[in-house]
Amino acid sequence: MLDEVTLQKITILRNKNEIFQAMLEKIPIENIPPEYGGKSMPLGYSPEEQLLWDMMRHNNARAQGYQVCNGACGQSPCLHCTFVAVRSY
């Protein structure tokens, strides 16, 4: 049995329209992905997500021993090899 306060926080949605309307109450339509009926960029296609995917592919290749850049084959180092964190912890 759940606490009464917890039960008040739970909403069960049964179809796509109910889900979309619930999201629309809290999120502007411009920020809801089209997969959910909104007008933002599709999931996985924002510039930040693409950069993250590129960095993951790069780092995985480096971890497997591939010389993917960093001046390999006369190329200049890539964005990921020359990345410097703005803040150091």
Backbone bond lengths (Angstrom), bond angles and torsions (degrees), N, CA, C in turn:
res aa  C-N    CA-C-N  psi(-1)  N-CA   C-N-CA  omega(-1)  CA-C   N-CA-C  phi
1 M - - - 1.449 - - 1.520 108.66 -
2 L 1.298 116.36 136.85 1.456 122.04 -179.53 1.521 110.78 -94.88
3 D 1.317 113.99 152.04 1.451 121.28 175.55 1.532 109.51 -63.18
4 E 1.336 117.06 148.03 1.464 121.98 -177.73 1.533 111.59 -60.06
5 V 1.319 118.31 -38.61 1.467 122.13 179.24 1.530 110.06 -64.06
6 T 1.321 117.20 -40.88 1.459 121.90 178.16 1.524 110.16 -65.44
7 L 1.307 117.49 -43.03 1.467 121.39 179.56 1.523 111.90 -60.18
8 Q 1.324 118.10 -34.31 1.456 121.45 179.80 1.527 112.01 -69.24
9 K 1.314 117.03 -20.88 1.462 121.43 -178.99 1.526 112.89 -88.36
10 I 1.306 117.82 -10.65 1.462 122.22 -175.73 1.527 110.50 -94.48
11 T 1.323 115.37 131.31 1.461 121.29 174.71 1.522 107.65 -127.83
12 I 1.300 116.93 129.17 1.463 121.28 178.10 1.522 108.23 -102.14
13 L 1.320 115.39 121.49 1.459 121.78 -178.58 1.520 108.15 -109.01
14 R 1.317 117.07 136.94 1.460 120.39 -170.66 1.520 115.42 -108.07
15 N 1.315 119.34 -14.28 1.465 118.46 -179.52 1.522 109.87 -148.76
16 K 1.324 115.29 172.08 1.462 121.44 -176.78 1.518 112.84 -58.47
17 N 1.300 117.26 -40.60 1.458 120.43 -178.77 1.530 111.43 -64.96
18 E 1.320 117.60 -41.95 1.467 120.84 177.73 1.526 110.47 -63.15
19 I 1.321 117.03 -41.39 1.464 121.32 178.98 1.520 109.82 -63.42
20 F 1.332 116.95 -46.09 1.460 121.28 -179.80 1.529 110.55 -61.53
21 Q 1.312 117.69 -46.28 1.469 120.90 -179.55 1.530 111.34 -63.04
22 A 1.325 117.44 -38.58 1.469 120.58 178.45 1.526 110.56 -65.75
23 M 1.330 117.36 -40.64 1.463 120.36 177.67 1.526 110.09 -66.87
24 L 1.312 117.27 -40.10 1.458 122.34 -177.64 1.532 111.85 -63.23
25 E 1.324 117.23 -27.53 1.464 120.78 177.28 1.527 111.70 -66.11
26 K 1.344 117.12 -27.20 1.459 120.83 -174.67 1.528 114.44 -115.69
27 I 1.341 116.46 -18.31 1.469 120.48 -173.73 1.531 108.91 -128.96
28 P 1.344 118.13 131.11 1.469 119.64 175.48 1.541 110.14 -61.14
29 I 1.320 116.37 145.07 1.472 121.08 -176.34 1.528 111.73 -58.49
30 E 1.353 117.39 -28.86 1.467 121.16 179.26 1.526 112.28 -67.12
31 N 1.347 116.99 -17.41 1.465 121.17 -178.83 1.522 113.34 -105.41
32 I 1.319 117.01 1.96 1.471 120.95 177.90 1.530 107.96 -95.54
33 P 1.347 117.83 127.01 1.467 120.33 -179.75 1.529 111.69 -62.20
34 P 1.352 116.46 151.32 1.463 119.73 -179.91 1.530 112.91 -60.45
35 E 1.325 117.31 -25.70 1.472 120.03 177.72 1.526 111.03 -60.61
36 Y 1.350 115.53 -21.68 1.464 120.48 -179.75 1.526 112.13 -112.24
37 G 1.337 117.02 13.32 1.448 121.05 176.69 1.518 115.05 95.21
38 G 1.321 117.87 5.05 1.457 121.09 -178.78 1.512 113.09 -94.28
39 K 1.331 115.31 -167.56 1.461 120.59 -174.50 1.524 113.06 -122.15
40 S 1.317 118.23 14.77 1.466 118.78 179.94 1.527 110.43 -84.01
41 M 1.300 115.49 -176.01 1.459 121.87 177.28 1.540 108.89 -67.13
42 P 1.319 119.05 143.25 1.465 120.54 178.90 1.529 110.97 -59.15
43 L 1.326 115.41 150.19 1.466 120.58 179.76 1.525 110.27 -56.68
44 G 1.324 115.78 133.53 1.458 121.39 177.42 1.512 115.15 89.77
45 Y 1.328 118.47 -0.72 1.457 120.72 -174.84 1.528 114.78 -115.02
46 S 1.319 117.78 4.61 1.464 118.31 178.09 1.529 108.49 -71.00
47 P 1.317 118.15 156.21 1.471 120.37 179.24 1.531 111.82 -57.35
48 E 1.324 117.08 -36.32 1.468 120.25 179.66 1.525 111.42 -67.15
49 E 1.344 116.20 -40.91 1.466 119.42 178.89 1.524 111.25 -67.41
50 Q 1.343 116.84 -39.50 1.468 120.45 178.33 1.525 110.55 -63.93
51 L 1.345 117.05 -41.42 1.458 120.81 177.50 1.527 111.13 -62.63
52 L 1.328 116.21 -41.09 1.459 120.15 178.13 1.526 111.18 -62.57
53 W 1.349 117.35 -44.77 1.467 121.01 178.56 1.530 111.11 -61.42
54 D 1.339 116.03 -42.85 1.470 120.12 178.42 1.523 110.84 -62.03
55 M 1.328 116.53 -42.99 1.463 119.98 179.93 1.531 111.17 -65.28
56 M 1.331 116.86 -39.15 1.466 119.91 178.69 1.523 111.07 -64.76
57 R 1.352 117.42 -44.07 1.470 120.41 177.63 1.527 110.51 -61.25
58 H 1.313 115.93 -43.98 1.464 121.91 179.43 1.527 110.83 -60.35
59 N 1.336 116.15 -51.37 1.467 119.84 -177.17 1.526 112.07 -66.90
60 N 1.322 117.84 -35.86 1.465 120.25 176.82 1.520 110.95 -65.51
61 A 1.328 117.04 -40.41 1.467 120.31 177.54 1.523 110.21 -64.06
62 R 1.315 117.19 -42.64 1.468 120.52 178.77 1.535 110.48 -63.72
63 A 1.343 116.66 -40.39 1.463 121.02 -179.46 1.528 111.23 -65.08
64 Q 1.331 116.80 -28.29 1.467 120.88 179.26 1.525 111.68 -86.99
65 G 1.336 116.23 3.66 1.447 120.17 174.65 1.513 115.77 94.16
66 Y 1.327 117.67 4.06 1.456 119.85 178.95 1.524 109.93 -79.51
67 Q 1.320 116.42 136.52 1.461 121.49 174.16 1.518 106.27 -88.62
68 V 1.322 117.32 87.30 1.464 121.23 -172.85 1.521 112.85 -83.50
69 C 1.306 117.24 -19.40 1.464 119.69 179.56 1.523 108.31 -166.85
70 N 1.306 116.44 -130.53 1.459 121.79 -179.34 1.521 110.56 55.04
71 G 1.335 114.97 40.66 1.456 120.43 178.89 1.512 113.94 86.55
72 A 1.337 118.39 10.56 1.462 121.12 179.53 1.527 109.90 -65.26
73 C 1.285 117.71 141.87 1.470 124.17 175.96 1.531 112.21 55.80
74 G 1.309 117.16 32.36 1.448 121.05 178.06 1.518 114.72 77.63
75 Q 1.339 116.56 6.69 1.463 119.99 178.67 1.524 109.56 -82.76
76 S 1.305 116.18 156.33 1.460 118.69 173.95 1.527 108.63 -80.65
77 P 1.326 118.49 154.61 1.469 121.08 -179.85 1.527 111.35 -57.46
78 C 1.303 115.76 144.84 1.460 120.52 -178.15 1.524 111.80 -81.34
79 L 1.317 114.80 174.72 1.456 122.91 179.39 1.532 111.10 -55.12
80 H 1.325 117.29 -39.83 1.458 120.59 -175.23 1.524 112.18 -75.21
81 C 1.322 117.70 -32.01 1.465 120.22 178.40 1.529 111.82 -75.81
82 T 1.324 116.58 -24.86 1.456 120.27 -178.48 1.529 112.00 -101.05
83 F 1.334 116.89 7.31 1.472 121.94 -178.25 1.521 109.40 -64.83
84 V 1.324 115.88 133.29 1.454 122.23 175.20 1.516 107.16 -126.58
85 A 1.317 116.34 125.24 1.453 120.21 -179.38 1.522 110.59 -64.91
86 V 1.308 116.87 142.34 1.462 121.48 179.19 1.507 110.05 -68.37
87 R 1.312 116.51 -37.89 1.449 121.16 -178.21 1.524 109.07 -127.14
88 S 1.289 116.43 136.69 1.461 120.95 177.49 1.515 108.34 -106.93
89 Y 1.305 116.75 132.73 1.470 120.30 -178.57 1.480 110.79 -99.16
